[in-house]
Structures are given as structure tokens and as C-alpha cells.
Amino acid sequence: METMPATKDATGSQSIERATNLLAIVAEHHRSGASLGTLVSASGLTRATVRRLLVALMRADLVEQDADTRQYRLGAGCYILGVIASDRFGLHPLAHASVIRLARASEDTAFFSLRRGDHTTCLIREDGKHPIRSHVLDVGQFHPLGVAAHGIAILAALPDDEMNAVIEANTPVYRERYPMLTDELLRQVIAETRERGFALNPGIFHPGSWAIGVAVRNADGVAVGGLSIGSIEQRLQGARQRELADLLLAEAKTIEAKLVRQVGKVRRAPSARLVKQA
């Protein structure tokens, strides 16, 4: 059997990695759309490379370009793949009602974010009726664990060895993009989160923009996501912190109970491995 040269394999792998990273950046800007200049700046790639990758992603229907604004957004192919995968990673529908209830009860902005390795991606955002809203997190945006209230909550919920490994892996990103998040400060807020039972982001990343978060665990007790409520500093003071934390913790338990029931259904279903191939 003929094998591909190692250099070609490396080049192909690099192209795939660049394309998937570019797709993630497009997802971050899905609501408003991303310009070519934005994608070039965020990816660190040349303009020619970004154009070439976008053409390939558009051919696969994973990215589309608005004919009038020329902005790029996720294409229908991404939706189709998401629907297919939803039976395995179906946290979005399980968490959606909880996020709506949190936004209504708090009148502030509520979020659900999913853990993806050493990072998180915001899957759901719901605005409350308070006129001043949080605009520092939107659907599709991803951040390293330890950034934002939900990221702090998830990191604090990990065993110490895993927590330390995540911090080590993310330290270069912290230093480059979040210089205000020193190792000392991060470990301090983790300790405080563990002590009080919820995470508080007192405007660490954006002055005046505060948030409270809690981790959501799967049926095995592993932190897989986080719920959070964001608002202006004046609305997250004193007793209201505990009040909102109790709302978040109650909804986290609701989602966790749904996850347990979902796993039970999966375990009772016939295994595909038992079906003989014709």
C-alpha cells in the first residue's frame, strides 16, 4: 500500500487545524457576522490563507457569506451536524429552560456555557428585562477555563490535579489575553469559590461588569458546563449575591437531574454493538 509522505500529512493536518480554528472564530461572531479583516486579525493567518480556507468551508456549507454586508456566518452544514450530534451532546435543550427562568427571575442576563477540554463555549444567552445588560459574553464565544464566572466555577469543581493541569496549559493564554488574571488571583478566586459554593467575578476582566456562576455536573459528577448571571456591579452586591447563587444552584440541580435521567434512558436502550452486520 502506498503511503503519503510525512510532509504532506503534516501540511494536511495543519490545514484542517487552521480551518477548524477559523470556523470557531466565525462561530464567535455568528450573530453579527465577521468581516474578512476580523477573521484575519483573530486567526493570525495571512489574508490569502483566510480567503482560501473560507472558500473551502463555504463549499462544504459550513460557512456562508451575506451578499449585502459581506459578513461571514456559520452555514447550514453546521446546523445539520449539530442536530446529528445532539443526541450525544444534548445539553443545550436540557439547559435552555433553566437559563430562561434565571433571566426572568433575576431580570439580568443569564448564560449556559459548555466545557470543551481546557476551554468553555457559551451556548445559551437570555436577557432579562433590566435595561442595562451584560455584553461581555455572547453565544459562540469561547474562553479558557478560569475566565468569566462560569469558567472559574468549573475550574474550582475539578480535582486539584486536573485543575493544576488546566491552569498550566492555559497560562500562556492568560498571560497574552488576560494579563489581569495572575496565578495568585486565579488560585484565590478558586479557593473562595470552593468555600462559598459559587463563583464571583467582581469585574476582573471588564471593570463594572460582574457575574456569578456555578458548575453543572453530569451523571458521574464531572463538571461539564456552567450557569451564570451577569450584570453591572451595583446589582450584584450584598445579599443579592447569595440570592442569585441559590437560583443558579437550584437550576444546576435541575439540569443535573435531567442528565441523570438521560443517561438512564441511554443505558436501557439496546446497544448498537449487539446488532450484527448483514
C-alpha positions in Angstrom: 0.0 0.0 0.0 1.3 3.4 -0.9 1.7 5.8 2.0 1.6 9.6 1.9 4.9 11.5 2.6 5.1 12.8 6.2 5.4 16.4 4.9 2.2 16.2 3.0 0.4 14.6 6.0 1.7 17.4 8.3 0.6 20.0 5.8 -2.9 18.4 5.5 -3.2 18.3 9.3 -2.2 21.9 9.6 -4.8 22.9 7.0 -7.5 21.1 8.9 -6.5 22.6 12.2 -6.5 26.1 10.7 -9.9 25.6 9.1 -11.5 24.4 12.3 -9.9 27.2 14.3 -11.3 29.7 11.7 -14.7 28.0 11.9 -14.6 28.6 15.7 -13.9 32.3 15.2 -16.8 32.6 12.8 -19.0 31.0 15.4 -17.9 33.6 18.0 -19.2 36.3 15.7 -22.2 34.4 14.4 -24.9 36.9 15.4 -23.4 40.0 14.0 -21.2 38.3 11.4 -17.4 38.5 10.9 -15.6 40.5 8.3 -12.6 39.2 6.4 -10.4 41.7 8.3 -11.8 40.4 11.7 -11.0 36.8 10.8 -7.5 37.7 9.6 -6.8 39.6 12.8 -8.3 36.9 15.1 -6.7 34.0 13.4 -3.2 35.4 12.9 -3.2 34.0 9.4 -2.5 35.8 6.2 -5.4 37.3 4.2 -4.7 34.9 1.3 -4.8 31.9 3.6 -8.0 33.0 5.3 -9.7 33.5 1.9 -8.6 30.1 0.8 -9.9 28.4 3.9 -13.2 30.3 3.8 -13.8 29.2 0.2 -13.3 25.6 1.3 -15.6 26.0 4.3 -18.2 27.6 2.1 -18.0 24.7 -0.4 -18.8 22.4 2.5 -21.7 24.6 3.5 -20.1 25.2 6.9 -19.8 28.9 6.3 -21.9 31.4 4.4 -21.3 35.0 3.3 -24.0 37.6 3.3 -24.4 39.0 -0.2 -25.0 42.6 1.0 -22.8 43.0 4.1 -20.1 40.5 3.0 -20.0 39.3 6.6 -19.3 35.6 7.3 -21.6 33.4 9.5 -22.0 29.7 10.2 -23.7 27.8 7.3 -26.5 25.3 7.2 -24.0 22.4 7.3 -23.0 23.3 10.8 -26.7 23.2 11.9 -27.1 19.8 10.3 -24.0 18.4 12.0 -25.2 19.9 15.3 -28.6 18.2 15.0 -27.0 14.9 14.3 -24.7 15.2 17.3 -27.3 16.5 19.7 -28.3 13.0 20.9 -24.8 12.7 22.4 -24.2 16.2 23.4 -27.7 17.4 24.1 -27.0 19.8 26.9 -28.4 22.8 25.0 -32.1 21.6 25.2 -31.7 20.4 28.8 -30.3 23.8 29.9 -32.5 26.2 27.8 -35.5 26.4 30.1 -33.2 26.9 33.2 -31.5 29.9 31.5 -34.8 31.4 30.6 -36.1 31.1 34.2 -32.8 32.6 35.6 -33.1 35.6 33.3 -36.8 36.2 34.3 -36.2 35.7 38.0 -33.0 37.9 38.1 -34.1 40.4 35.4 -30.4 40.2 34.3 -28.6 38.3 31.6 -28.2 34.5 32.1 -25.9 32.1 30.3 -25.1 28.4 29.9 -21.6 27.5 28.8 -20.3 24.1 27.8 -16.9 22.8 28.8 -14.6 21.8 25.9 -11.4 20.5 27.2 -9.4 23.4 28.8 -12.0 26.0 27.4 -15.7 26.8 27.5 -18.1 27.9 24.8 -21.2 29.9 25.5 -24.2 28.0 24.2 -27.2 29.9 25.5 -27.7 33.6 26.4 -31.0 35.1 27.7 -31.5 38.7 28.5 -33.7 39.8 31.4 -35.8 42.9 31.4 -33.4 45.2 33.2 -32.4 47.9 30.8 -28.7 47.7 31.5 -27.4 44.4 30.1 -24.2 42.5 30.1 -22.5 42.5 26.7 -19.2 40.8 27.6 -20.3 37.2 26.7 -22.3 36.0 23.7 -23.3 32.7 22.1 -20.4 31.1 20.4 -17.7 32.8 22.3 -15.1 30.6 23.9 -12.7 31.3 26.7 -10.1 29.4 28.7 -11.3 27.8 31.9 -10.7 30.2 34.7 -12.0 33.2 32.7 -15.5 34.5 33.5 -17.7 33.4 36.4 -18.7 30.1 34.8 -15.1 29.3 33.9 -14.0 29.9 37.5 -16.8 27.8 38.8 -16.0 24.8 36.5 -12.3 25.1 37.3 -13.0 25.1 41.0 -15.1 22.0 40.6 -12.2 19.9 39.2 -9.9 17.7 41.3 -6.7 19.5 42.2 -4.5 17.6 39.8 -6.8 18.3 36.9 -7.2 21.9 37.9 -3.5 22.4 38.1 -3.0 20.8 34.7 -5.6 23.1 33.1 -4.0 26.2 34.7 -0.6 25.1 33.4 -2.0 24.5 29.9 -3.8 27.9 29.8 -1.1 30.0 31.4 0.3 31.2 28.0 -3.2 32.3 27.0 -3.8 34.0 30.4 -0.6 36.0 30.0 -1.3 37.1 26.5 -5.0 37.8 26.6 -5.9 38.2 30.3 -2.8 39.7 32.0 -5.0 40.9 34.9 -5.6 37.2 35.8 -2.4 36.4 37.6 -1.8 32.9 39.0 -2.2 34.3 42.6 -5.5 35.9 41.8 -6.8 32.8 39.9 -6.0 30.5 42.8 -7.5 33.0 45.3 -10.9 33.1 43.4 -10.9 29.3 43.1 -10.4 28.9 46.9 -13.1 31.5 47.5 -15.4 29.6 45.1 -14.9 26.3 46.9 -15.5 27.9 50.2 -18.7 29.8 49.4 -20.2 27.3 46.9 -20.4 29.6 43.9 -18.0 31.8 41.8 -18.0 35.5 41.8 -16.3 37.6 39.1 -16.0 41.1 40.6 -15.2 42.8 37.4 -11.8 41.1 37.0 -11.9 41.1 33.2 -14.2 44.1 32.4 -14.4 46.8 35.2 -18.0 47.3 36.3 -19.2 44.0 34.7 -19.8 41.4 37.5 -21.1 37.9 37.3 -21.9 34.9 39.5 -21.5 31.3 38.3 -21.9 27.7 39.3 -20.8 24.4 37.8 -23.1 21.8 36.2 -22.1 18.2 36.6 -23.0 15.1 34.6 -24.3 11.8 36.0 -20.8 10.8 37.0 -20.3 14.0 39.0 -17.9 15.6 36.4 -18.2 19.3 35.7 -19.3 19.6 32.1 -20.7 23.1 32.0 -21.6 26.2 33.9 -24.6 28.5 34.6 -24.0 32.2 35.2 -25.8 35.5 35.6 -24.1 38.8 34.6 -24.9 42.3 35.4 -23.5 45.7 36.4 -21.6 46.0 39.7 -24.4 47.8 41.5 -26.8 44.9 41.0 -24.5 42.2 42.4 -23.8 43.4 45.9 -24.5 42.2 49.4 -27.4 39.7 50.0 -28.3 39.6 46.3 -25.2 37.6 45.6 -26.5 34.8 47.8 -30.0 35.2 46.3 -28.8 34.7 42.8 -26.4 32.0 43.7 -29.3 30.0 45.2 -31.2 30.4 41.9 -28.2 29.2 40.0 -27.6 26.2 42.2 -31.3 25.2 42.0 -31.3 25.3 38.2 -27.9 23.5 38.1 -29.6 20.7 40.1 -32.5 20.6 37.7 -30.2 20.2 34.7 -28.1 17.6 36.6 -31.3 15.6 37.3 -32.2 15.7 33.6 -28.7 14.4 32.7 -29.1 11.5 35.1 -32.5 10.6 33.5 -31.0 10.9 30.0 -28.1 8.6 30.9 -30.6 6.1 32.3 -32.5 6.1 29.0 -29.3 5.6 27.0 -28.2 2.7 29.3 -31.6 1.0 28.9 -31.6 1.3 25.1 -30.4 -1.7 23.0 -26.7 -1.5 22.3 -25.8 -0.9 18.7 -22.9 -3.3 19.2 -25.3 -6.2 19.6 -26.7 -5.7 16.1 -25.0 -8.0 13.7 -23.9 -6.6 10.3 -25.5 -8.2 7.3 
